[in-house]
Amino acid sequence: MDLTRFLLAWRTMTLRDREVIDALVHPDHSQPSPALMRALALWPGSSYWSDEPDGRHLVLTRPLTRRREAWALHLTLFLATLVTTTLAGAIFSGAIPYDPNPFDLFTGAYPFPPHVARAWAAGLEFSVPLVAILLGHELGHYVTARSYDLDVSPPYFIPVPLVPSFIGTMGAFIRLRTVLSDRRQLLDVGVAGPIVGFVVAVPVLAFGLALSHPLPGHGEQAGLLLAIGSDTAGLGDSLVTLALRHLIFGSVPAIRVHVLAFAGWIGMFVTMLNLLPIAQLDGGHILYAALPRWHQRVALAFWVLVIVLGRFWPGWYVWGFLVLALSRGRLAHPPVLDVHRPLPPGRRGLAWAALLLFVATFTPVPFRI
């Protein structure tokens, strides 16, 4: 499809996976004209407008290659995660006794109950909503990236035994296997995951709290309480969990959470962790898209905050050093193709919404044992 008659000038950048064309549109067609709209409908890729000082630009993308995905691997990891999280859910629901020794599964010493099907069904009350939240989060990233014709992998789920992760998973991730064109793409891909995951997690948490049990008091513990075998763990509150539990239970001092509520709580926790404005976390993408010059300073400040919070919950130490390891010791964000292309005004509002979402889900002390 030849669009040159609608353009004043253009530049083409050829990448391994796609061709990106930055085109200055002729003023006669910048509204755009019906003729240009008909031509764009036939364009073999994606396009969007960018208002810049020299006029209206079209950013056109034409995919060049599409690699074959290892769908069998992705499906295997997904099913394995469903199994490990179902086992965790069965333990939380009391259908299977808690055994902290993961080797008992292989030695035959693990005390499986006689009614395995009933225990499995109880575990699904936790695993299905949890996996749905994780899948929604990653599909938000994946679908948005694909809408821009970016080379992106399907979600990789991470199943783990109940030690070291007592919920049976370390989450999921996608791989962006290309450089993004500009900050608009980076913001859209980065913010889509937390928003979709949050939208899925809110009703899960609300329905789960409705199934939970208020307690007059539980010794010195108060708030959200999770039974793990004979032990009880306290779950930290965010503004969202505070609002929902007060809406449902009023001023009840303690609540023993249903496994469905715990799945929703994890969804809020995952949203908060990913929105930390550090390195290449979702929050780091959003920060770089909105304020590229401030990214490294803000990222360093938040990483120091994470380490300080480790005094109150040791898991923050793990998260801080894990982020540092995955970013190869650098808190800076890799560049996009055109960092100077202005971010549309509406996208700045989206960045502010992401900040509010981070504040609403932030939990300084997630767990109390």
PyMOL commands that set and color helices and strands:
alter all, ss='L'
color gray80, all
select helices_A, chain A and resi 4-6+27-29+34-41+71-92+104-107+116-147+183-210+239-249+259-274+282-290+292-309+315-326+345-361
alter helices_A, ss='H'
color red, helices_A
select strands_A, chain A and resi 7-14+18-25+46-52+55-63+156-159+169-173+213-215+223-228+231-235+254-256+367-368
alter strands_A, ss='S'
color yellow, strands_A
deselect
rebuild
show_as cartoon
